[in-house]
Amino acid sequence: MSILMGKEKKYRKGPWNGRNFTGLPFIRDPAFGAEIVNGRLVSYSDAYNSSICMRLVMDPSGLLQRYIMNEERDGWIPAFSMPSETCSKYGWCGVNTVCKPNKAPVCECLNGFSPKSEREWSSAAWTSGCGRIPPLDCWKEDGFMKVDRVKFPDTLSFRVDNSMSVGDCHEECLRNYNCSVYADHYLSLSDERNGCLMWFGDLVDVMEFAGEVSTGPSIYIGVPKTALESTRDWNGRKRSKKLVFAATGASLGMLLLILCFGGLILRMRRRAACKKENEDLELPLFGSKTIAAATNNFSDENLIGEGGFGPVYKGNLSDELAIAVKRMSSTSGQGPQEFKNEVSLIAKLQHRNLVRILGCCVEGEEKMLIYEYMHNKSLDYFIFDENCRAVLTWKMRFDIIMGIARGLLYLHHDSRLKIIHRDLKTSNILLDENLNAKISDFGLARMFEGDQVMARTKRVVGTYGYMAPEYAFDGKFSVKSDVFNLGVVILEIVSGKKNRGFKHPCCYQNLLEQAWLLWKENRELELMDPCYSSSCVEWQVRRCIQVALLCVQNAADDRPIMPSVVVMLSSEDTVLPEPKKPGFFLNTSPSFSERNTSGSEEGRSRSASSMTITEVEGR
């Protein structure tokens, strides 16, 4: 339960455990009961005496007060108010800190952390909080330090599993390098020590309960070995070991020295490799048991699609967090390199028109990617379906086109990395609950460095009907090959027709040819999907078709770059150049139908002239 002013949190009670809010240190026993339905407070009453009347009042400043009716039933007695002290204010000490109301200063870094700014900290300005130092050792030489009687951190990034035992909770958090803190069983209504709550990333709004409070939740903070040594008699153990070693012969000592030195080098290499791998991923790691529980053990009822990577399942990590889980199939043509490629690239990209990845799972042969769940599936589900296509008005389609263009602009020019997607298509455009377009599937993406503008590969991968000519035949890819993909996608959105497997009663060979010939005859509006004809804005439709034709021109140098594409699409007054013939026009290139394949995205593919073309069914 929280108090907000606008979107800013002012106060947080802490999670509800079925009897009381765990962030109320002044309640020694669960004297009051609350009924929670679908996350909302329905009623709040005295658990021991139902005849007691009380009310909650909040003033404009955010101060919440509780009053109890006196015995004479003629007046209200104030019981408590909140926030009542400095430490009650949300995040008062910054991240990775604990606020201690009975001590001076009130703010301290949690064990294993130090102030991010010593100057601010010394002047009692704590908003910058604390950072972890030294970094956790991902080779399990770290442990957990118990902290008693504190309010649980805010659940910004967390996971709950009520099926875990205390030991399982400890091992799961230890195994997950991104797990910062865990707590056990306090949220459970039963007396059994079951249930696990884990936090990832920075910890916010931790408060130590006042000294008069004898009970309260405990948390276990992941700390490096150096922090644990301060609370254990490590030095005594080391001295005793030294005496044992000193009693051995010189030859044995030399042998041990060599072994220790070799082990130290090996461990340093492991640490460096682990640190680099973690920096590359920059993602929370989830256990396979957690994902299995979230997807009902990967049940068929939760299966929402399947692609070249493998099946995709819907799951729920919590009541408010729905996820989509891509599970690598054992027969997938996309191997570990594509998996790592997608994780390392998309984790570093943040844009409203790119799908957000929440984490991954790597356990043995099991490899999974966890994404935010997209309620409206993929774009091809709408525009190519006879029943669903009418749902998308022209305004919706134009907004989707602009969203895709802005996402691609970010990948090519605005992000700190220049990313070439290489497989932009309608099935890789996902739609959220508001039909906002989000580009997904970065398994085939490549990163360009510095001033690099073009690269070449002997292994051409992509999807038939979207690949640019220079990529399909020569293996050359650049931002212009993505622009070609975008042009095809725009024409498919406008027409409601697939460029792949195109069929027309006239002699058109493909959708690109039809669009170009209609445009040459000033008949491009005939390309529109009739289902939105009553809602269309004519200049926008014409402009989208002409911009798409500029994008699919045969020569890569003739195609515009994404900043120009966005300006041309969004402005009615911008003068557009005349497009030249599109790629794959009138059999000027070998027919793709002769090399059409079926199967997974890369696994069951056939090579012709050092080229692999994939055919992927939409989700």
SETIRO-884288 format. One line per 10 residues: for each residue x, y, z of C-alpha. Coordinates in steps of 0.001 Angstrom, whole numbers. Layout:
REM SETIRO-884288
X Y Z | ... $
//
This chain:
REM SETIRO-884288
0 0 0 | 1427 3387 -1011 | 557 7079 -898 | 1236 8890 -4165 | 1208 12542 -5147 | 693 12409 -8879 | 3071 9663 -9986 | 5557 10278 -7170 | 5518 7923 -4185 | 5413 9694 -821 $
4935 6762 1551 | 4829 2968 1424 | 3434 627 4053 | 5189 -2445 2792 | 3613 -5621 1379 | 477 -7235 2850 | 1124 -10668 4348 | -2498 -11652 4884 | -2694 -10283 8426 | -1102 -6855 8357 $
1158 -4531 6375 | 4766 -5513 7036 | 5951 -1905 6958 | 4019 -751 10054 | 6518 -1000 12940 | 4130 506 15471 | 1724 -2449 15303 | 3187 -5111 17593 | 480 -7678 16771 | -1843 -8014 13798 $
-4651 -6323 15741 | -6427 -5099 12670 | -7635 -7027 9681 | -8067 -5985 6095 | -9868 -7607 3225 | -7943 -7354 -40 | -9734 -8157 -3316 | -7797 -7905 -6604 | -5166 -5780 -4910 | -7669 -3239 -3510 $
-8508 -2533 120 | -12183 -3416 525 | -12586 -3248 4313 | -10411 -2533 7345 | -11540 -3526 10825 | -10481 -4633 14309 | -9659 -8327 14073 | -10459 -8928 17746 | -13450 -6626 18284 | -15690 -6025 15287 $
-17703 -3431 17239 | -14848 -915 17111 | -15472 1814 14534 | -12608 3586 12831 | -11962 5743 9795 | -9016 6769 7659 | -8599 10395 6554 | -6015 11825 4158 | -5360 15575 3894 | -4129 17351 712 $
-481 17097 1840 | -662 13299 1839 | -853 12843 5622 | -2951 9758 6375 | -4603 9580 9827 | -6614 6849 11517 | -9324 7690 14083 | -11168 5341 16462 | -14624 6044 17884 | -14498 6498 21662 $
-16536 4372 24048 | -19267 7020 24420 | -19692 7039 20636 | -19625 10817 20578 | -16138 11568 19318 | -13124 10333 17357 | -9750 9628 18974 | -6628 9893 16716 | -4830 6526 16712 | -1877 7199 14427 $
-769 9222 11433 | 1658 8484 8636 | 4148 9318 7461 | 5080 10106 11030 | 8863 10464 10820 | 11693 11155 8422 | 12352 7485 7712 | 8719 7009 6743 | 9209 9242 3712 | 9647 7120 615 $
13276 6530 -397 | 14572 9217 2002 | 18118 7860 2059 | 18418 6899 -1610 | 19084 3440 -3051 | 20855 584 -1233 | 20549 2252 2168 | 18736 1668 5448 | 17034 4484 7340 | 17380 4206 11146 $
15009 6628 12898 | 16640 6343 16339 | 20214 6967 15213 | 22252 9892 13953 | 22793 10154 11109 | 19610 8363 10140 | 20949 7024 6861 | 23460 4206 6497 | 24627 2161 3545 | 23570 -1469 3614 $
26327 -4011 4242 | 28413 -4481 1115 | 27659 -950 -175 | 29377 2430 110 | 28224 6018 -641 | 28139 6943 -4297 | 29177 10482 -3374 | 31309 10921 -255 | 30918 14701 -455 | 27132 14545 -503 $
27102 11912 2220 | 29294 14012 4533 | 26918 16970 4111 | 23862 14835 5028 | 22568 14780 1450 | 21743 11135 872 | 19617 11170 -2293 | 22382 9672 -4454 | 22368 6587 -2217 | 24994 3856 -2182 $
26602 1528 -4696 | 27925 -1997 -4320 | 31644 -2226 -3685 | 33461 -4459 -4229 | 31355 -6204 -6926 | 29874 -9564 -6077 | 31972 -12545 -7094 | 29845 -14639 -9389 | 31799 -17789 -8506 | 29856 -18224 -5282 $
32519 -17000 -2867 | 29911 -14560 -1578 | 27222 -15094 972 | 24304 -13434 2685 | 24185 -11253 5763 | 20975 -11308 7781 | 19408 -7969 8700 | 16615 -8153 11288 | 13531 -6020 11889 | 13418 -4009 8675 $
10718 -2988 6261 | 11018 -4954 3050 | 12570 -3028 121 | 10155 -1715 -2484 | 9320 -4392 -5042 | 10581 -2568 -8145 | 12130 -5721 -9571 | 11265 -8833 -7624 | 10037 -12402 -7780 | 7785 -14385 -5444 $
7677 -18183 -5264 | 5515 -19625 -2473 | 6592 -23186 -3278 | 10236 -22735 -2285 | 11712 -23759 1039 | 14170 -21560 2919 | 17105 -23546 1591 | 15808 -23399 -1978 | 15378 -19634 -1651 | 18971 -19243 -462 $
20367 -21420 -3261 | 18249 -19759 -5971 | 19406 -16270 -4952 | 23013 -17436 -4675 | 22807 -18993 -8131 | 21333 -15834 -9672 | 24089 -13240 -9995 | 21532 -10414 -10213 | 19743 -11338 -6985 | 20482 -8661 -4374 $
18330 -9739 -1436 | 16006 -12527 -446 | 13530 -13064 2365 | 11654 -16189 3401 | 8172 -17100 4609 | 7216 -13752 6147 | 4539 -13197 3514 | 3016 -16598 4165 | -136 -16945 6273 | 910 -20373 7484 $
3512 -21049 10136 | 5491 -23237 7770 | 8795 -21719 6685 | 7933 -21795 3012 | 7916 -19073 400 | 10655 -17010 -1206 | 10799 -13315 -2098 | 13801 -12111 -4130 | 14817 -8620 -5200 | 16958 -7663 -8204 $
18889 -4465 -8785 | 18883 -1469 -6451 | 17041 -1624 -3117 | 14730 1261 -2254 | 12968 2369 944 | 14499 18 3537 | 13808 1139 7115 | 14942 -340 10410 | 12134 -732 12932 | 12444 1277 16138 $
14033 -370 19184 | 10735 -1007 20950 | 9554 -3265 18127 | 10556 -6816 18997 | 9429 -8564 15829 | 9555 -7843 12143 | 10739 -9215 8815 | 14342 -10151 8178 | 16152 -9902 4874 | 19330 -11561 3626 $
21578 -9210 1679 | 24079 -10615 -784 | 27533 -9406 261 | 31073 -10186 -902 | 33395 -12367 1091 | 35257 -9326 2413 | 32101 -8081 4133 | 31432 -11471 5680 | 34943 -11630 7060 | 34247 -8628 9266 $
31646 -10604 11213 | 33458 -13932 11430 | 36731 -15015 12864 | 38364 -15448 9493 | 41736 -14217 10704 | 41875 -16845 13440 | 41203 -19569 10906 | 43868 -18241 8588 | 46468 -18145 11380 | 45743 -21769 12338 $
46067 -22822 8724 | 49402 -21042 8473 | 50711 -23002 11494 | 49676 -26273 9873 | 51383 -25359 6643 | 54507 -24207 8452 | 54866 -27660 10018 | 55126 -29342 6650 | 58335 -29821 4787 | 59850 -27305 2394 $
59076 -29442 -624 | 55405 -29748 307 | 55247 -25997 929 | 56687 -25306 -2490 | 54156 -27659 -4067 | 51304 -25962 -2270 | 52631 -22578 -3318 | 52641 -23650 -6945 | 49129 -25085 -6675 | 47802 -22002 -4909 $
49418 -19718 -7449 | 47931 -21706 -10313 | 44531 -21753 -8638 | 44701 -18008 -8083 | 45408 -17369 -11753 | 42579 -19704 -12771 | 40175 -18012 -10367 | 41161 -14552 -11602 | 40531 -15647 -15172 | 37180 -17081 -14175 $
36215 -13908 -12379 | 37227 -11784 -15354 | 35279 -14029 -17734 | 32249 -14038 -15464 | 32370 -10287 -15008 | 32635 -9737 -18763 | 29777 -12132 -19443 | 27601 -10400 -16874 | 28456 -6998 -18348 | 27520 -8304 -21781 $
24173 -9635 -20581 | 23184 -6853 -18187 | 20028 -8804 -17433 | 18449 -10570 -14463 | 18900 -14340 -14584 | 15834 -16442 -13781 | 15812 -20033 -12610 | 14135 -22654 -14793 | 11866 -23674 -11905 | 10593 -20119 -11596 $
9799 -19868 -15311 | 8199 -23318 -15328 | 5933 -22249 -12453 | 5074 -18982 -14218 | 4032 -20800 -17416 | 2206 -23675 -15700 | 5051 -25993 -16609 | 5012 -24808 -20247 | 1457 -26044 -20765 | -189 -26063 -24184 $
-2788 -23629 -22846 | -6 -21075 -22356 | 1551 -21609 -25800 | 1071 -18397 -27822 | 3311 -18985 -30828 | 6353 -20652 -32309 | 9199 -19399 -34469 | 12664 -20377 -35553 | 13994 -19958 -32017 | 11369 -22238 -30499 $
7970 -22050 -28769 | 6727 -18905 -27031 | 4669 -19146 -23834 | 2650 -16664 -21847 | 3374 -16603 -18113 | 2824 -14603 -14955 | 5646 -13757 -12554 | 3154 -11950 -10333 | -453 -10748 -10445 | 661 -7573 -12191 $
3516 -8810 -14380 | 2673 -10892 -17448 | 5603 -12220 -19468 | 6324 -13911 -22777 | 8903 -16709 -22616 | 10840 -17759 -25715 | 12211 -21232 -25067 | 14956 -22475 -27348 | 13950 -25719 -28991 | 16393 -28608 -29187 $
15785 -28645 -32947 | 16167 -24878 -33330 | 18418 -23647 -36094 | 19284 -20661 -33916 | 22079 -21667 -31602 | 23834 -20176 -28573 | 25361 -17394 -30664 | 21942 -16059 -31723 | 20711 -16383 -28135 | 23648 -14436 -26716 $
23423 -11946 -29569 | 19817 -11086 -28790 | 20427 -10852 -25044 | 23549 -8705 -25298 | 22088 -6301 -27855 | 18516 -5734 -26732 | 19512 -5383 -23064 | 21393 -2211 -23991 | 18531 -695 -26013 | 15730 1336 -24464 $
12989 2819 -26649 | 9207 2841 -26513 | 9056 1165 -29939 | 11375 -1724 -29036 | 10151 -4734 -27082 | 11578 -4807 -23557 | 13469 -7883 -22382 | 13126 -8630 -18665 | 15702 -11368 -18267 | 16914 -14747 -19401 $
17448 -18285 -18162 | 20585 -20318 -18868 | 20742 -23685 -17127 | 22551 -26473 -18924 | 20878 -26997 -22272 | 17913 -24852 -21219 | 17975 -21357 -22726 | 15044 -18955 -22445 | 14385 -15268 -23039 | 11804 -13441 -20910 $
10025 -10442 -22429 | 7215 -8109 -21495 | 3984 -9682 -22694 | 2336 -8072 -25733 | -1436 -8393 -25380 | -2199 -7938 -29084 | 340 -10406 -30482 | 2086 -9459 -33725 | 1163 -7127 -36575 | 694 -9886 -39149 $
-2018 -11392 -36925 | -4160 -8343 -37723 | -3372 -7179 -41244 | -3446 -10603 -42913 | -6496 -12020 -41123 | -9900 -11633 -42779 | -11672 -11111 -39451 | -9092 -9038 -37576 | -7954 -6677 -40349 | -11039 -4473 -39955 $
-10014 -3703 -36369 | -7146 -1525 -37598 | -8426 1823 -38836 | -6188 3935 -41022 | -5152 6067 -38039 | -4075 2933 -36174 | -2122 1699 -39197 | -423 5055 -39711 | 518 5238 -36016 | 1994 1725 -36282 $
4008 2753 -39369 | 5357 5800 -37540 | 6179 3705 -34468 | 8182 1208 -36536 | 9999 4057 -38301 | 10904 5741 -35006 | 12148 2446 -33567 | 14348 1864 -36600 | 15591 5472 -36454 | 16674 4812 -32868 $
18503 1610 -33821 | 20360 3219 -36724 | 21123 6720 -35424 | 19985 7605 -31895 | 21144 4707 -29698 | 24693 4431 -28392 | 25014 1359 -30611 | 24300 1280 -34344 | 22171 -1837 -34811 | 21213 -3493 -38106 $
18145 -5656 -37419 | 18386 -7798 -40597 | 14984 -9451 -40105 | 12399 -6660 -39895 | 8995 -8035 -40908 | 5371 -7878 -39829 | 5618 -10947 -37586 | 8478 -9264 -35710 | 6383 -6179 -34955 | 4516 -6759 -31698 $
1547 -4696 -30485 | 889 -3799 -26851 | -2526 -3252 -25249 | -2723 214 -26870 | -1615 -1114 -30283 | 1768 620 -29994 | 4273 -1016 -32330 | 7385 -2611 -30818 | 10198 -4124 -32870 | 11251 -7558 -31571 $
13514 -10545 -32356 | 17132 -9350 -32409 | 18682 -12789 -32817 | 19992 -11952 -36307 | 20889 -8333 -35545 | 24418 -7005 -35931 | 26173 -4044 -34364 | 28215 -1556 -36381 | 31130 241 -34761 | 32380 3772 -35335 $
32009 4916 -38942 | 31246 1455 -40311 | 28463 1673 -42920 | 28388 -1783 -44522 | 29344 -5381 -43772 | 29346 -8622 -45695 | 28542 -12165 -44666 | 28822 -15561 -46347 | 25847 -16792 -44347 | 22809 -14836 -45494 $
19879 -15240 -43132 | 16526 -13529 -43251 | 12998 -14036 -44487 | 11815 -14442 -48053 | 9923 -11403 -49320 | 11725 -8863 -47110 | 15441 -9147 -47929 | 17135 -6409 -49939 | 18681 -7517 -53272 | 22286 -6700 -52307 $
21901 -8755 -49134 | 20115 -11681 -50763 | 22640 -12116 -53578 | 25905 -10633 -52315 | 25583 -10917 -48522 | 26008 -7133 -48097 | 23999 -5566 -45300 | 23758 -2038 -43938 | 21183 407 -42618 | 19864 500 -46192 $
18961 -3200 -46106 | 16808 -2493 -43019 | 15249 430 -44899 | 14292 -2006 -47672 | 12615 -4246 -45080 | 10693 -1239 -43770 | 9446 -371 -47256 | 8024 -3873 -47683 | 6365 -3714 -44238 | 4738 -337 -45041 $
3302 -1656 -48316 | 1948 -4724 -46499 | 296 -2533 -43852 | -1275 -272 -46502 | -2491 -3095 -48749 | -3214 -5885 -46297 | -1349 -8200 -48702 | 1792 -10275 -48231 | 4760 -9689 -50479 | 5725 -13297 -49817 $
3458 -15635 -51760 | 1874 -12662 -53561 | -1103 -13538 -55772 | -2946 -11199 -58105 | -5335 -11879 -61032 | -3245 -9534 -63205 | 327 -10095 -64240 | 2013 -8477 -61230 | 4915 -10588 -59996 | 4938 -9237 -56441 $
3523 -6516 -54212 | 6446 -4181 -54929 | 5819 -4341 -58656 | 2094 -3722 -58253 | 2682 -700 -56008 | 5229 835 -58371 | 3140 387 -61530 | 7 1771 -59837 | 2018 4744 -58590 | 3390 5394 -62104 $
-217 5560 -63357 | -1352 7765 -60427 | -3622 4928 -59257 | -1783 4111 -56009 | -4934 4441 -53887 | -6131 1187 -55490 | -3503 -502 -53341 | -5422 341 -50138 | -7032 -2374 -48055 | -10790 -1681 -48581 $
-11536 -2320 -44893 | -10271 1130 -43850 | -11253 3153 -46938 | -13860 5135 -44994 | -11331 6217 -42338 | -8285 6932 -44489 | -6489 10261 -44879 | -5712 10328 -48572 | -2463 12311 -48446 | -1080 10023 -45761 $
-1873 6895 -47779 | -274 8336 -50937 | 2758 9498 -48970 | 3213 6129 -47263 | 3141 4327 -50602 | 5634 6723 -52200 | 7991 6627 -49203 | 7764 2811 -49186 | 8699 2771 -52889 | 11699 4995 -52127 $
12716 2510 -49458 | 12544 -557 -51755 | 14505 879 -54684 | 16845 -1675 -56185 | 20089 256 -55552 | 20931 690 -51873 | 22455 4148 -52488 | 19119 5396 -53836 | 17230 4539 -50650 | 16773 7218 -47977 $
18180 6990 -44466 | 15825 6764 -41482 | 15899 10462 -40417 | 14663 11350 -43923 | 12066 8564 -43838 | 10557 9838 -40579 | 10415 13438 -41874 | 8864 12387 -45196 | 6199 10272 -43499 | 5181 12859 -40927 $
5140 16033 -43036 | 2561 16770 -45703 | 4610 19625 -47175 | 7893 17796 -47741 | 8632 17365 -51447 | 9352 13717 -52224 | 11671 12496 -54992 | 10339 10098 -57600 | 11169 6477 -56797 | 13043 4263 -59219 $
12213 646 -59971 | 12020 -1518 -56861 | 14165 -4558 -56222 | 13034 -7921 -57689 | 11116 -6144 -60472 | 9684 -8130 -63378 | 12001 -11137 -63191 | 15160 -9005 -63411 | 16486 -11262 -60640 | 16229 -15041 -60318 $
12852 -16111 -59013 | 12742 -16750 -55301 | 9948 -19246 -55835 | 12550 -21638 -57199 | 14360 -21499 -53845 | 11427 -21309 -51478 | 11904 -23511 -48439 | 9903 -24534 -45440 | 10829 -25133 -41859 | 12386 -23220 -39019 $
14033 -19853 -39339 | 17518 -21196 -39927 | 17448 -24881 -39047 | 15578 -26480 -41932 | 16860 -24193 -44688 | 18345 -24836 -48090 | 21417 -23102 -49486 | 21611 -21812 -53059 | 24513 -19644 -54211 | 25734 -19390 -50585 $
22367 -18032 -49502 | 19930 -19193 -46831 | 16323 -18059 -47079 | 13949 -18746 -44254 | 10233 -19089 -44135 | 8692 -18351 -40777 | 5083 -18743 -39835 | 3755 -15757 -37880 | 2926 -16141 -34249 $
//
